[in-house]
Amino acid sequence: MKLVLASGNAGKLVELRELLAGSGIELIAQSELGIGDAAETGLTFVENAILKARHAARATGLPALADDSGLCVDALHGAPGLYSARYAGVHGDNAANNAKLLRELEGVPDAQRTAHFTCILALLRGADDPDPIVATGRWPGRVLHTPRGEHGFGYDPVFLPDDGGGLGSAELDSALKNRISHRGQALAALRATLANDAVFPLVRDCGGGDAGANAERRPAGRIAGCDP
């Protein structure tokens, strides 16, 4: 089954393809089909994820998956949040975004550098799907004082997860990161929900721990959530 990813972010595409391995789903980035990004005019991660998925589904005629995610820092009242990818002004400039974040937190002690990554995945069967499947993931930790590690992308070099065994996000091997990260949690919950979906049946377990037990259905779209 083909599924278009409503993103041209190479890092997200690599992680999501790894997480979907063995699911029977072929993930194609919208950029590979010549489709540009949707305007992210929502006020929440959920709104933006649905906007992006609907845009990709309408442009391609394919089912679409969108990821809207970001880093929320408590000392900065949730910033960079929705604007994580363009925090320093230019969309996708990871080095500049990280540098600005560290400047904003200069002098802030460890105890006050708490933060979390949020990931919202929205899956639409088609452009006019009124009942999108939405999955959530939340990864708590704190912001480091200097970048560490060579892996990952985005804010990974400056994020120290609570459950990383003392390693920064960019120091984790991909298998561990995919299991514990916000995106890994959200994908595990999504796959658990899809196992019972009439349009997107996935019979293989995602291997993501308790995600299946935490997947639930709610009236305003199916929302599958994972505890950190």
Backbone bond lengths (Angstrom), bond angles and torsions (degrees), N, CA, C in turn:
res aa  C-N    CA-C-N  psi(-1)  N-CA   C-N-CA  omega(-1)  CA-C   N-CA-C  phi
1 M - - - 1.463 - - 1.524 109.64 -
2 K 1.343 116.02 133.21 1.460 120.31 179.16 1.522 110.56 -93.50
3 L 1.312 114.44 140.03 1.458 121.73 -178.87 1.518 107.08 -138.76
4 V 1.339 117.32 128.45 1.452 119.71 179.76 1.523 109.89 -90.35
5 L 1.328 115.93 132.82 1.454 121.25 176.33 1.517 108.22 -90.39
6 A 1.316 116.83 122.32 1.459 122.26 -176.55 1.530 110.09 -79.77
7 S 1.322 115.33 60.88 1.460 121.08 -179.19 1.518 109.36 -165.92
8 G 1.317 116.35 152.65 1.446 121.07 171.12 1.512 111.23 -111.00
9 N 1.345 116.54 9.70 1.455 122.39 -177.81 1.530 109.62 -71.53
10 A 1.335 115.80 113.10 1.462 120.20 -175.58 1.523 112.19 -62.95
11 G 1.335 117.05 -37.59 1.461 120.48 -179.86 1.522 111.73 -64.23
12 K 1.326 116.28 -44.63 1.464 119.93 178.38 1.524 110.68 -63.12
13 L 1.335 116.49 -41.02 1.460 119.98 -178.42 1.519 110.88 -62.10
14 V 1.334 117.53 -43.96 1.458 120.92 179.39 1.519 110.48 -61.66
15 E 1.334 117.29 -48.01 1.464 120.35 -178.01 1.519 111.46 -63.57
16 L 1.327 117.59 -44.09 1.461 120.33 -177.47 1.524 111.52 -68.81
17 R 1.324 117.55 -36.19 1.464 119.60 176.44 1.521 110.72 -64.93
18 E 1.331 117.02 -40.00 1.466 119.99 177.11 1.525 110.59 -63.55
19 L 1.327 115.69 -42.46 1.461 120.13 -177.55 1.520 112.64 -69.87
20 L 1.332 117.40 -26.28 1.467 121.65 -179.76 1.523 112.88 -94.01
21 A 1.313 116.90 2.02 1.464 120.35 -179.31 1.524 110.50 -56.18
22 G 1.321 116.19 131.04 1.459 120.73 179.67 1.512 115.06 84.45
23 S 1.329 117.40 2.29 1.465 120.45 -176.90 1.519 113.05 -88.83
24 G 1.332 116.91 -13.69 1.455 119.63 -175.49 1.512 113.20 86.54
25 I 1.342 117.65 4.62 1.461 122.16 -179.89 1.525 109.68 -104.06
26 E 1.334 116.06 128.84 1.466 122.12 173.68 1.524 108.00 -97.27
27 L 1.324 116.79 115.46 1.456 121.88 -176.45 1.525 109.37 -95.34
28 I 1.335 115.85 124.86 1.459 122.00 -179.31 1.523 108.54 -119.27
29 A 1.315 117.46 126.49 1.456 120.50 178.57 1.521 110.10 -71.71
30 Q 1.330 116.68 140.72 1.463 119.26 179.75 1.527 111.59 -61.50
31 S 1.317 117.18 -28.99 1.463 120.31 178.86 1.527 111.34 -64.43
32 E 1.338 117.02 -29.41 1.457 120.92 177.87 1.524 111.14 -69.44
33 L 1.323 116.15 -18.51 1.463 121.93 -180.00 1.522 111.53 -103.23
34 G 1.327 116.82 8.66 1.449 121.04 178.13 1.511 114.81 76.41
35 I 1.329 117.20 22.77 1.463 121.61 -177.64 1.519 109.68 -103.10
36 G 1.323 116.35 130.50 1.453 121.31 179.95 1.515 112.17 -82.69
37 D 1.326 115.29 174.88 1.453 121.29 -178.42 1.526 111.65 -74.25
38 A 1.315 115.26 149.77 1.464 121.49 173.36 1.525 109.37 -78.06
39 A 1.321 115.79 155.99 1.466 120.36 173.39 1.520 108.59 -72.14
40 E 1.329 116.48 123.24 1.470 121.18 -178.09 1.527 108.31 -90.67
41 T 1.324 115.11 83.10 1.464 121.36 -174.95 1.525 113.22 -99.46
42 G 1.321 117.23 1.74 1.459 120.47 179.78 1.518 112.33 -72.55
43 L 1.319 115.03 163.08 1.464 121.15 179.40 1.520 112.53 -102.78
44 T 1.336 116.53 -0.19 1.459 121.74 178.31 1.519 108.96 -138.92
45 F 1.332 116.36 162.75 1.454 120.98 175.26 1.523 110.89 -59.81
46 V 1.329 117.30 -39.45 1.463 121.05 -178.95 1.525 110.71 -62.08
47 E 1.326 116.79 -47.52 1.466 120.31 -179.40 1.522 110.95 -59.94
48 N 1.315 116.82 -45.56 1.461 119.45 -178.13 1.521 112.05 -66.46
49 A 1.315 117.92 -38.25 1.459 120.32 178.84 1.524 110.73 -61.95
50 I 1.312 117.08 -43.56 1.468 120.34 179.86 1.529 110.67 -67.52
51 L 1.333 117.43 -41.03 1.465 120.70 177.34 1.531 110.97 -58.03
52 K 1.315 116.12 -44.72 1.461 120.18 -177.36 1.533 111.39 -68.58
53 A 1.327 116.81 -41.79 1.458 119.75 179.65 1.529 110.86 -65.13
54 R 1.328 117.51 -40.98 1.462 120.85 -179.55 1.539 110.83 -65.07
55 H 1.325 115.55 -39.96 1.464 120.80 177.74 1.524 110.84 -59.94
56 A 1.337 117.28 -47.79 1.458 121.49 -178.30 1.528 111.54 -67.16
57 A 1.326 117.00 -40.33 1.467 120.45 179.58 1.525 111.19 -64.56
58 R 1.329 116.04 -40.48 1.462 119.62 -179.20 1.535 111.09 -67.48
59 A 1.325 116.48 -37.72 1.459 120.60 -176.98 1.522 112.67 -74.89
60 T 1.330 117.77 -27.88 1.466 121.03 -173.69 1.515 114.61 -109.12
61 G 1.327 117.02 -23.05 1.458 119.90 -172.82 1.515 113.12 76.73
62 L 1.334 116.59 8.34 1.463 122.14 -179.83 1.523 110.80 -105.89
63 P 1.312 117.87 158.28 1.464 119.54 167.65 1.523 108.95 -58.61
64 A 1.317 117.07 147.62 1.464 119.96 -173.84 1.517 111.89 -132.42
65 L 1.328 114.29 142.20 1.458 122.62 175.93 1.522 108.00 -118.04
66 A 1.319 116.34 130.44 1.464 120.84 176.89 1.516 109.77 -123.52
67 D 1.309 114.47 144.91 1.467 123.03 176.65 1.525 106.87 -118.60
68 D 1.319 117.01 122.11 1.459 119.33 169.26 1.519 106.40 -121.18
69 S 1.304 115.36 122.13 1.456 119.38 -172.81 1.518 109.81 -146.17
70 G 1.316 115.31 165.27 1.447 119.22 179.79 1.515 111.66 -175.65
71 L 1.317 114.25 171.31 1.459 122.11 178.28 1.521 108.84 -103.38
72 C 1.321 115.92 127.12 1.463 122.05 179.94 1.530 108.61 -113.92
73 V 1.320 116.30 117.62 1.465 122.15 -176.05 1.522 109.25 -105.40
74 D 1.321 116.40 124.37 1.467 120.86 -174.66 1.521 112.40 -60.92
75 A 1.329 117.71 -42.52 1.467 120.98 -177.43 1.527 112.38 -67.53
76 L 1.335 116.24 -17.25 1.469 121.24 179.39 1.528 111.05 -107.32
77 H 1.343 116.13 20.90 1.469 122.02 177.52 1.533 112.10 57.34
78 G 1.323 115.43 37.88 1.457 120.36 176.17 1.512 115.21 95.71
79 A 1.323 118.26 -9.91 1.470 120.31 176.80 1.539 109.07 -71.17
80 P 1.337 117.48 155.12 1.453 129.12 -1.59 1.517 115.02 -70.60
81 G 1.335 119.26 -21.63 1.454 122.74 171.83 1.519 114.22 53.48
82 L 1.341 115.75 -126.23 1.464 121.26 -178.31 1.521 112.63 -60.09
83 Y 1.327 116.68 -22.96 1.462 121.04 -175.05 1.525 111.80 -101.64
84 S 1.338 117.09 21.92 1.463 121.10 -175.48 1.525 112.80 -56.09
85 A 1.319 117.36 -42.21 1.466 120.09 -175.74 1.517 112.80 -71.87
86 R 1.320 117.41 -21.28 1.473 120.32 -177.53 1.535 111.12 -128.73
87 Y 1.302 116.05 33.87 1.466 122.10 -175.78 1.522 111.84 -60.06
88 A 1.328 116.96 -38.09 1.467 120.66 -178.65 1.529 112.11 -92.15
89 G 1.326 116.55 1.69 1.462 119.76 175.52 1.508 115.41 116.51
90 V 1.332 118.39 -35.72 1.458 122.24 -179.30 1.519 109.04 -107.40
91 H 1.324 117.56 124.35 1.461 121.69 -177.12 1.530 110.88 -60.39
92 G 1.326 115.68 126.59 1.449 121.06 174.34 1.514 116.07 83.90
93 D 1.330 118.74 7.26 1.468 120.87 177.81 1.526 108.53 -85.51
94 N 1.320 115.58 85.73 1.457 121.00 -173.17 1.521 112.91 -60.79
95 A 1.318 116.74 -43.13 1.472 120.17 -178.10 1.525 110.77 -62.70
96 A 1.318 116.32 -43.28 1.465 120.05 -179.65 1.528 110.96 -68.47
97 N 1.321 116.83 -38.39 1.469 120.21 178.62 1.520 111.28 -63.34
98 N 1.322 115.89 -44.49 1.460 119.88 179.58 1.529 111.23 -65.64
99 A 1.319 116.34 -40.69 1.463 120.17 179.97 1.522 110.69 -63.41
100 K 1.333 117.26 -41.73 1.459 120.04 178.99 1.521 110.67 -65.25
101 L 1.334 116.83 -42.38 1.459 120.18 179.73 1.528 110.84 -59.88
102 L 1.315 117.25 -45.28 1.462 120.29 -179.87 1.527 111.42 -65.40
103 R 1.329 117.22 -35.18 1.467 119.45 175.80 1.526 111.01 -64.94
104 E 1.310 116.40 -42.10 1.467 120.40 -179.14 1.523 111.51 -64.09
105 L 1.332 116.57 -27.70 1.469 120.56 -177.43 1.529 112.51 -102.92
106 E 1.306 117.08 11.03 1.465 120.10 -179.59 1.536 110.71 -58.95
107 G 1.315 115.47 127.49 1.455 120.79 -179.38 1.504 115.28 85.14
108 V 1.328 118.43 -6.35 1.467 121.80 179.14 1.528 108.39 -80.94
109 P 1.340 118.48 125.76 1.470 120.74 -177.34 1.522 112.28 -71.17
110 D 1.328 115.41 162.78 1.460 121.45 -176.74 1.522 112.81 -52.43
111 A 1.327 116.47 -43.17 1.466 120.13 -175.59 1.523 112.84 -61.79
112 Q 1.327 116.53 -21.03 1.460 120.97 -178.68 1.526 112.86 -108.10
113 R 1.334 116.84 12.91 1.465 120.80 -179.53 1.530 111.58 -102.86
114 T 1.321 117.05 21.90 1.459 121.22 -178.75 1.530 110.70 -63.81
115 A 1.323 114.15 146.62 1.466 120.47 -176.39 1.520 108.74 -160.47
116 H 1.310 116.09 169.96 1.461 119.96 172.45 1.523 109.61 -150.97
117 F 1.315 114.78 147.01 1.455 121.27 169.28 1.531 108.04 -87.02
118 T 1.308 116.30 139.38 1.460 122.47 172.60 1.518 108.90 -118.51
119 C 1.319 116.93 138.57 1.461 121.44 173.96 1.526 108.92 -130.16
120 I 1.305 115.99 128.93 1.459 122.30 172.35 1.522 107.91 -117.46
121 L 1.314 116.88 124.82 1.456 122.50 173.62 1.522 108.44 -108.37
122 A 1.323 116.35 132.01 1.464 121.39 176.87 1.519 108.36 -123.83
123 L 1.323 115.93 128.49 1.462 122.07 -179.64 1.523 109.48 -118.73
124 L 1.328 115.95 123.46 1.462 121.79 177.80 1.519 109.12 -115.33
125 R 1.328 116.31 133.92 1.456 121.34 177.57 1.524 110.96 -70.63
126 G 1.341 116.25 -27.71 1.453 122.87 178.68 1.510 108.87 -163.72
127 A 1.333 116.13 173.61 1.460 120.36 -174.50 1.519 113.36 -61.30
128 D 1.324 117.40 -29.38 1.464 120.80 -176.77 1.523 112.96 -104.23
129 D 1.310 116.56 16.57 1.470 121.03 179.10 1.537 109.62 -60.28
130 P 1.362 118.34 117.58 1.461 120.04 -178.69 1.527 113.22 -86.38
131 D 1.336 116.40 -4.51 1.464 120.63 -172.37 1.524 110.27 -131.40
132 P 1.329 117.19 65.07 1.474 119.46 -177.28 1.520 112.03 -63.23
133 I 1.298 114.90 150.48 1.461 120.94 173.28 1.523 107.32 -91.40
134 V 1.317 116.62 125.30 1.462 122.12 -175.91 1.524 109.33 -123.44
135 A 1.315 116.02 132.06 1.471 121.22 179.44 1.522 109.19 -126.20
136 T 1.315 115.61 146.73 1.463 120.68 -176.20 1.528 111.94 -123.99
137 G 1.324 115.18 150.77 1.454 121.89 172.86 1.516 109.22 -143.97
138 R 1.324 117.26 144.17 1.465 122.15 -178.80 1.521 108.51 -138.92
139 W 1.337 116.91 126.90 1.468 122.14 -173.58 1.523 109.03 -124.38
140 P 1.332 118.76 103.46 1.467 121.08 -176.58 1.520 113.48 -83.56
141 G 1.319 114.78 154.76 1.452 121.08 177.67 1.519 109.86 178.43
142 R 1.320 116.34 -146.70 1.466 120.71 176.17 1.517 109.67 -149.36
143 V 1.323 115.34 164.23 1.459 121.26 -179.00 1.530 109.27 -88.74
144 L 1.313 115.83 130.16 1.455 121.79 177.80 1.525 110.96 -72.38
145 H 1.322 116.90 168.49 1.461 121.56 178.02 1.532 111.85 -86.71
146 T 1.329 115.84 -26.37 1.469 121.43 178.09 1.529 108.39 -142.27
147 P 1.326 118.32 154.08 1.470 120.96 179.22 1.522 111.55 -63.88
148 R 1.339 114.58 147.02 1.455 121.73 177.89 1.522 109.31 -141.51
149 G 1.323 116.80 141.60 1.458 121.34 173.22 1.514 114.00 91.96
150 E 1.341 113.84 165.19 1.465 121.05 -175.16 1.523 112.91 -120.69
151 H 1.317 117.81 -0.62 1.468 120.11 -174.98 1.530 110.76 -101.91
152 G 1.328 114.77 175.77 1.455 120.07 173.91 1.517 112.94 74.17
153 F 1.324 114.69 -160.12 1.459 121.07 -178.37 1.523 107.79 -160.43
154 G 1.322 116.74 -179.72 1.456 120.40 178.29 1.516 112.14 61.26
155 Y 1.334 115.75 -127.34 1.469 121.41 -177.69 1.533 112.99 -91.11
156 D 1.319 117.63 8.27 1.466 120.44 -179.52 1.531 113.14 -52.05
157 P 1.341 119.98 -41.55 1.468 119.12 -177.00 1.524 114.67 -64.66
158 V 1.330 118.15 -18.47 1.471 119.40 -176.72 1.528 112.12 -115.17
159 F 1.335 117.50 14.93 1.466 120.72 -177.30 1.520 110.41 -115.59
160 L 1.331 115.58 128.39 1.465 122.75 176.81 1.524 107.99 -110.81
161 P 1.331 118.60 103.54 1.470 120.32 -178.10 1.524 111.81 -72.27
162 D 1.322 115.87 149.22 1.464 120.81 178.99 1.523 112.15 -63.13
163 D 1.335 116.26 -29.82 1.468 119.91 -173.88 1.526 112.39 -109.53
164 G 1.327 116.65 25.67 1.467 119.78 -178.13 1.509 114.64 -97.07
165 G 1.329 117.64 9.24 1.455 119.95 178.94 1.515 113.53 64.80
166 G 1.336 116.95 30.19 1.453 120.73 179.83 1.511 114.37 88.06
167 L 1.330 117.59 -3.49 1.457 121.80 178.43 1.521 110.19 -92.62
168 G 1.328 116.08 143.87 1.445 120.28 172.99 1.520 110.75 -72.23
169 S 1.310 116.29 162.22 1.464 119.95 -178.48 1.521 112.06 -57.19
170 A 1.327 117.19 -37.84 1.466 121.08 -179.22 1.520 112.78 -78.75
171 E 1.338 117.17 -3.35 1.464 121.46 176.88 1.521 111.90 -100.54
172 L 1.320 117.86 -8.91 1.459 121.75 -178.33 1.522 110.69 -78.56
173 D 1.351 116.88 144.35 1.461 117.75 172.35 1.521 108.30 -72.60
174 S 1.317 116.48 156.68 1.456 120.63 -171.17 1.523 112.92 -62.40
175 A 1.330 117.92 -33.77 1.460 120.13 -178.71 1.526 111.14 -64.58
176 L 1.333 116.56 -44.38 1.461 119.77 179.05 1.525 110.47 -68.51
177 K 1.318 116.53 -44.79 1.460 119.12 -179.57 1.523 110.92 -60.10
178 N 1.324 117.42 -43.10 1.461 120.20 -179.79 1.521 112.54 -62.74
179 R 1.322 116.44 -26.19 1.456 120.03 -179.37 1.528 112.48 -80.68
180 I 1.345 117.25 -35.89 1.466 118.86 -170.63 1.525 114.57 -109.10
181 S 1.328 117.90 -12.86 1.462 119.69 -173.89 1.523 112.49 -73.40
182 H 1.321 115.23 168.58 1.463 121.68 177.18 1.526 111.14 -58.36
183 R 1.327 116.91 -40.46 1.472 120.02 -179.67 1.522 110.60 -71.91
184 G 1.318 116.56 -39.20 1.453 119.67 176.85 1.521 111.99 -62.61
185 Q 1.326 117.14 -41.56 1.462 121.47 177.54 1.527 111.09 -62.02
186 A 1.342 115.59 -45.97 1.462 119.53 -177.52 1.527 111.00 -65.41
187 L 1.347 117.54 -41.60 1.458 120.05 179.16 1.515 111.69 -65.55
188 A 1.334 117.09 -39.11 1.460 120.42 178.32 1.522 110.34 -62.06
189 A 1.326 116.99 -43.29 1.462 120.65 178.55 1.518 111.19 -65.73
190 L 1.335 116.85 -39.37 1.460 120.76 179.33 1.518 110.82 -64.03
191 R 1.317 116.67 -45.02 1.463 120.12 -179.70 1.519 111.27 -64.31
192 A 1.316 117.23 -37.15 1.462 119.81 177.59 1.528 110.84 -63.73
193 T 1.326 117.06 -39.61 1.456 121.05 178.02 1.525 110.83 -68.31
194 L 1.329 117.26 -41.44 1.456 121.01 -177.70 1.524 112.67 -66.20
195 A 1.310 116.89 -22.94 1.464 119.79 179.02 1.518 111.52 -59.57
196 N 1.333 116.87 -23.71 1.464 121.22 -178.94 1.521 112.43 -113.57
197 D 1.329 117.21 14.16 1.458 120.55 -177.38 1.522 110.12 -93.44
198 A 1.337 116.77 137.48 1.458 121.22 -175.60 1.516 112.63 -69.16
199 V 1.336 117.66 -28.58 1.456 121.31 -176.63 1.517 112.07 -93.68
200 F 1.333 116.86 -37.26 1.457 121.81 -177.45 1.524 110.36 -119.99
201 P 1.321 119.14 65.84 1.467 118.76 -179.95 1.521 111.23 -73.61
202 L 1.323 116.05 125.58 1.456 121.62 172.63 1.521 107.22 -121.27
203 V 1.309 116.48 118.14 1.455 118.85 -173.57 1.520 112.30 -93.39
204 R 1.323 117.48 -12.83 1.462 119.35 -178.42 1.517 110.37 -87.27
205 D 1.311 116.66 137.49 1.462 120.74 177.58 1.522 109.50 -70.00
206 C 1.327 117.23 144.33 1.458 121.31 -175.28 1.514 112.39 -78.57
207 G 1.324 118.33 -13.03 1.451 119.44 -179.68 1.503 113.08 70.93
208 G 1.335 116.96 22.53 1.451 120.12 -174.61 1.504 113.70 -104.59
209 G 1.309 117.39 33.92 1.464 119.64 174.92 1.507 112.15 75.22
210 D 1.346 117.02 -124.38 1.453 121.99 -172.22 1.514 113.73 -93.28
211 A 1.329 118.14 16.48 1.464 119.43 -175.56 1.505 111.42 -59.14
212 G 1.357 117.11 -39.48 1.455 118.94 -178.68 1.511 111.74 -61.48
213 A 1.330 116.86 -39.43 1.454 120.18 179.90 1.515 111.79 -68.50
214 N 1.346 116.56 -26.42 1.450 120.44 -176.76 1.518 113.02 -93.02
215 A 1.347 117.08 -7.28 1.457 118.98 178.82 1.523 108.83 -72.58
216 E 1.319 115.98 137.37 1.455 119.30 -179.19 1.512 110.34 -145.08
217 R 1.319 116.34 166.39 1.442 121.96 -179.84 1.514 109.21 -116.52
218 R 1.338 115.81 135.04 1.447 121.42 179.76 1.514 108.48 -131.20
219 P 1.335 118.38 157.72 1.452 120.11 -174.17 1.515 114.75 -58.27
220 A 1.333 119.85 -43.49 1.456 122.23 -174.95 1.524 110.02 -87.96
221 G 1.321 116.48 68.63 1.463 120.81 -176.08 1.510 108.98 85.95
222 R 1.320 116.02 149.10 1.453 119.86 176.77 1.509 109.26 -78.66
223 I 1.292 118.85 121.84 1.465 121.84 -178.02 1.523 108.02 -114.22
224 A 1.320 115.66 118.85 1.447 120.30 177.49 1.519 107.74 -106.10
225 G 1.307 117.26 121.82 1.464 119.78 -175.12 1.501 112.90 -122.55
226 C 1.318 116.20 150.61 1.462 122.57 176.97 1.516 108.72 -121.78
227 D 1.302 116.75 139.20 1.452 120.02 169.94 1.523 107.66 -73.99
228 P 1.350 117.61 151.73 1.470 119.85 179.82 1.520 110.27 -59.16
